């Protein structure tokens, strides 16, 4: 298939005011994997930005339902309307326009940026999946039997892809692509830290959605193990990101300055955490 690599580089200098490092207190890397529940295929369209954020929305820790290719294409088209280029008679859009379209759609209330590979590793370890805008090389086209791709060969253009895992033991990142389940290992591949550093230095972008606006979560949709993992994730997030102890402060006034800054997001997480507590899942 004739693939298109149409992520358009457009970085807003104001984004530098919103680094993920500003709200993550953790400094030690840890392995994590955020499962994406769908494998979409953008086909020959240059709609990767819409698909990257659609995959993020369909991922753990709280996956949105009904994320389809139609939804991804719709997000891409809206991003083209929001970006700075006139009309829609062109291929591609920017990561910034796509995340703005996702916010407008009600998927997220806030997002941050990773500036460098260390920020990316900590975001994956403690926050959630990250949407990348990176250069795509010919050595990344076809993963080897182990799923590994390499940033070698010719630069084919820009691509948007979800990063949903990091392993401290192998020093590999996991990527969830939008080229269908027959590509790589069920649509996913791995890339080394060294190659990720290279890609981020080449005008790479890493966008981290923080909290989904909708917390209307029914625990019936989760297995017992998933509930336990979700409770642990929310507990870690409230402590590491917002410096807020759910067991100590859950029913008290939220007065910590760092919490006040993200009041709505903390309340959304606390709401889900209360449901988990009521079902017997306390978290750590």
C-alpha positions as CSV (number, residue, x, y, z in Angstrom):
1,X,0.0,0.0,0.0
2,X,1.2,3.5,-0.8
3,X,1.4,5.1,2.7
4,X,1.4,8.8,3.3
5,X,3.5,10.5,5.9
6,X,1.7,13.8,6.4
7,X,2.2,14.9,10.0
8,X,2.9,18.7,9.5
9,X,5.4,20.2,11.9
10,X,3.9,23.2,13.7
11,X,5.2,23.8,17.2
12,X,3.6,26.6,19.3
13,X,6.3,28.2,21.5
14,X,3.6,28.7,24.2
15,X,3.5,24.9,24.6
16,X,6.9,25.2,26.5
17,X,4.9,26.6,29.4
18,X,3.1,23.3,29.8
19,X,5.8,20.6,30.3
20,X,4.8,17.3,31.8
21,X,7.8,17.6,34.1
22,X,6.1,20.5,35.9
23,X,3.5,18.2,37.4
24,X,5.3,14.9,37.7
25,X,7.2,14.5,41.0
26,X,8.6,11.1,40.0
27,X,12.2,11.0,38.9
28,X,12.8,7.2,38.6
29,X,11.8,5.4,35.5
30,X,9.5,2.5,35.6
31,X,8.1,0.0,33.1
32,X,4.5,0.4,32.1
33,X,2.2,-0.7,29.3
34,X,-1.2,0.9,28.5
35,X,-3.3,-1.4,26.4
36,X,-5.1,0.1,23.4
37,X,-8.3,-1.8,22.8
38,X,-8.6,-1.1,19.0
39,X,-6.3,-1.4,16.1
40,X,-7.3,1.1,13.4
41,X,-6.1,1.4,9.8
42,X,-5.8,4.8,8.2
43,X,-5.3,3.2,4.8
44,X,-3.6,5.4,2.2
45,X,-5.0,8.6,3.8
46,X,-2.7,11.1,5.5
47,X,-4.8,11.1,8.6
48,X,-2.3,9.8,11.1
49,X,-2.9,12.7,13.6
50,X,-6.6,11.8,13.9
51,X,-5.7,8.1,14.3
52,X,-3.0,8.7,16.9
53,X,-5.4,10.5,19.2
54,X,-8.2,8.1,18.5
55,X,-5.9,5.3,19.6
56,X,-5.0,7.2,22.8
57,X,-8.7,7.7,23.6
58,X,-9.2,3.9,23.2
59,X,-6.4,3.1,25.6
60,X,-6.0,2.4,29.3
61,X,-6.2,3.6,32.0
62,X,-9.8,4.6,31.1
63,X,-10.6,3.8,27.5
64,X,-13.5,5.5,25.7
65,X,-15.9,3.3,23.9
66,X,-17.0,3.4,20.2
67,X,-13.6,4.6,18.9
68,X,-13.7,3.7,15.2
69,X,-12.0,4.6,12.0
70,X,-14.9,6.9,11.2
71,X,-14.3,8.7,14.5
72,X,-10.6,9.0,13.7
73,X,-11.2,10.4,10.2
74,X,-13.7,12.8,11.7
75,X,-11.2,14.0,14.2
76,X,-8.6,14.5,11.5
77,X,-10.9,16.6,9.4
78,X,-11.8,18.8,12.3
79,X,-8.1,19.2,13.0
80,X,-7.6,20.5,9.5
81,X,-10.4,23.1,10.1
82,X,-8.6,24.2,13.3
83,X,-5.1,24.3,12.0
84,X,-3.6,27.4,10.4
85,X,-3.6,26.3,6.9
86,X,-6.6,27.4,4.8
87,X,-9.2,24.9,3.5
88,X,-8.9,21.2,3.6
89,X,-7.6,20.4,0.2
90,X,-4.2,19.2,1.5
91,X,-2.9,16.1,3.2
92,X,-2.0,16.0,6.9
93,X,-2.3,18.3,9.9
94,X,-0.3,19.1,13.1
95,X,-0.3,17.3,16.4
96,X,-1.4,20.6,18.1
97,X,-4.5,20.9,15.9
98,X,-5.4,17.2,16.5
99,X,-5.2,17.5,20.3
100,X,-7.3,20.7,20.1
101,X,-9.9,18.8,18.1
102,X,-9.9,16.1,20.7
103,X,-10.3,18.6,23.5
104,X,-13.2,20.2,21.6
105,X,-14.7,16.8,21.2
106,X,-14.8,16.4,25.0
107,X,-12.2,13.7,25.2
108,X,-9.7,15.7,27.4
109,X,-9.7,18.7,29.6
110,X,-6.0,19.4,29.5
111,X,-2.8,18.2,27.9
112,X,0.9,18.5,28.4
113,X,4.1,18.0,26.5
114,X,7.3,15.9,27.0
115,X,10.4,17.8,26.0
116,X,13.0,15.1,25.7
117,X,13.2,11.3,26.1
118,X,13.5,11.4,29.9
119,X,10.2,13.3,30.1
120,X,8.6,10.7,27.7
121,X,9.8,7.7,29.9
122,X,8.3,9.3,33.1
123,X,5.1,10.2,31.4
124,X,4.6,6.6,30.2
125,X,5.6,5.2,33.6
126,X,3.3,7.4,35.7
127,X,0.7,9.2,33.6
128,X,-0.5,7.3,30.5
129,X,0.0,6.9,26.8
130,X,1.7,9.6,24.7
131,X,0.9,10.7,21.2
132,X,4.0,11.2,19.2
133,X,4.7,13.3,16.1
134,X,8.0,12.0,14.6
135,X,10.0,11.5,11.5
136,X,9.5,8.1,9.8
137,X,12.4,6.3,8.3
138,X,12.5,3.5,5.8
139,X,14.0,1.3,8.5
140,X,10.8,1.7,10.4
141,X,8.5,0.5,7.6
142,X,8.6,-3.2,8.4
143,X,9.3,-4.5,11.9
144,X,11.6,-7.5,12.3
145,X,10.1,-10.8,13.7
146,X,10.5,-9.5,17.2
147,X,8.6,-6.3,16.4
148,X,11.7,-4.0,16.4
149,X,11.9,-1.0,14.0
150,X,15.0,1.1,13.5
151,X,15.3,4.8,12.6
152,X,17.7,4.2,9.7
153,X,17.6,4.7,5.9
154,X,15.7,7.4,4.2
155,X,13.5,9.9,6.0
156,X,10.0,9.3,4.4
157,X,8.2,12.2,6.1
158,X,6.3,12.8,9.3
159,X,4.1,10.4,11.1
160,X,1.8,10.5,14.2
161,X,1.7,7.4,16.3
162,X,0.8,6.3,19.9
163,X,3.5,5.4,22.3
164,X,1.8,3.1,24.9
165,X,4.7,1.4,26.7
166,X,8.2,1.5,28.0
167,X,10.4,-1.3,29.5
168,X,13.3,-0.4,31.7
169,X,14.8,-3.8,31.3
170,X,14.9,-3.9,27.5
171,X,15.2,-0.1,27.1
172,X,12.5,-0.3,24.4
173,X,9.4,1.8,23.8
174,X,6.2,0.2,22.5
175,X,4.3,1.9,19.6
176,X,0.8,1.4,18.5
177,X,0.4,2.1,14.8
178,X,-2.6,3.0,12.6
179,X,-1.8,0.6,9.8
180,X,-4.1,-2.3,10.8
181,X,-3.5,-5.5,12.8
182,X,-1.4,-7.2,10.1
183,X,1.4,-4.7,10.5
184,X,4.0,-5.6,13.1
185,X,2.8,-7.6,16.1
186,X,-1.0,-7.0,16.0
187,X,-0.4,-3.4,14.9
188,X,2.4,-2.7,17.4
189,X,6.2,-2.5,17.3
190,X,9.2,-1.6,19.5
191,X,11.9,1.0,19.2
192,X,15.1,1.6,21.1
193,X,15.7,4.5,23.5
194,X,18.6,5.6,21.3
195,X,16.3,5.9,18.2
196,X,13.6,7.6,20.2
197,X,16.2,10.2,21.4
198,X,17.1,10.8,17.7
199,X,13.5,11.2,16.6
200,X,12.6,13.6,19.4
201,X,15.6,15.7,18.5
202,X,14.5,16.0,14.9
203,X,11.5,18.3,15.7
204,X,9.7,15.4,17.4
205,X,6.6,16.1,19.5
206,X,5.2,14.2,22.5
207,X,1.7,15.2,23.6
208,X,0.3,13.8,26.9
209,X,-3.5,14.1,27.5
210,X,-4.0,14.4,31.3
211,X,-7.6,13.7,32.3
212,X,-10.6,12.7,30.2
213,X,-13.5,15.0,30.9
214,X,-16.0,12.2,31.1
215,X,-15.7,10.1,34.3
216,X,-18.9,8.3,33.7
217,X,-17.3,4.9,34.3
218,X,-19.2,1.8,35.0
219,X,-17.2,-0.9,36.8
220,X,-19.3,-3.6,35.2
221,X,-17.2,-3.0,32.1
222,X,-14.0,-4.1,33.9
223,X,-12.7,-7.4,35.2
224,X,-11.6,-7.7,38.8
225,X,-7.9,-7.5,37.7
226,X,-8.6,-4.4,35.6
227,X,-10.4,-2.7,38.6
228,X,-7.4,-3.4,40.8
229,X,-5.0,-2.0,38.1
230,X,-7.2,1.1,37.7
231,X,-7.4,1.7,41.4
232,X,-3.6,1.5,41.6
233,X,-3.2,3.8,38.7
234,X,-5.5,6.5,40.1
235,X,-3.8,6.2,43.5
236,X,-0.4,6.7,41.9
237,X,-1.6,9.6,39.8
238,X,-3.2,11.4,42.7
239,X,0.0,11.0,44.7
240,X,2.7,11.4,42.1
241,X,1.1,14.0,39.9
242,X,-1.0,16.0,42.3
243,X,0.7,15.3,45.6
244,X,-2.7,14.3,47.0
245,X,-3.3,11.2,49.2
246,X,-6.7,9.7,48.4
247,X,-6.8,7.7,51.6
248,X,-6.0,10.7,53.7
249,X,-7.8,13.5,51.9
250,X,-10.6,11.8,50.0
251,X,-13.5,13.3,52.1
252,X,-11.7,16.5,53.2
253,X,-11.4,19.9,51.6
254,X,-8.9,20.0,48.7
255,X,-6.5,22.7,49.9
256,X,-3.1,21.7,48.5
257,X,-2.0,24.4,46.0
258,X,-1.0,21.8,43.4
259,X,-4.5,20.3,43.6
260,X,-6.4,23.6,43.4
261,X,-4.6,24.2,40.1
262,X,-6.2,21.1,38.7
263,X,-9.3,21.0,40.8
264,X,-11.7,19.5,38.1
265,X,-9.2,16.8,37.1
266,X,-8.7,15.7,40.7
267,X,-12.4,15.6,41.3
268,X,-12.9,13.4,38.2
269,X,-10.2,11.0,39.4
270,X,-11.6,11.0,43.0
271,X,-15.1,10.2,41.6
272,X,-13.8,7.1,39.9
273,X,-11.7,6.1,42.9
274,X,-14.7,6.3,45.2
275,X,-16.6,3.9,42.9
276,X,-13.6,1.5,43.1
277,X,-13.4,1.9,46.8
278,X,-17.1,1.0,47.2
279,X,-16.5,-2.1,45.1
280,X,-13.6,-3.1,47.4
281,X,-10.6,-1.9,45.4
282,X,-8.5,0.4,47.6
283,X,-5.4,0.9,45.5
284,X,-2.0,0.9,47.0
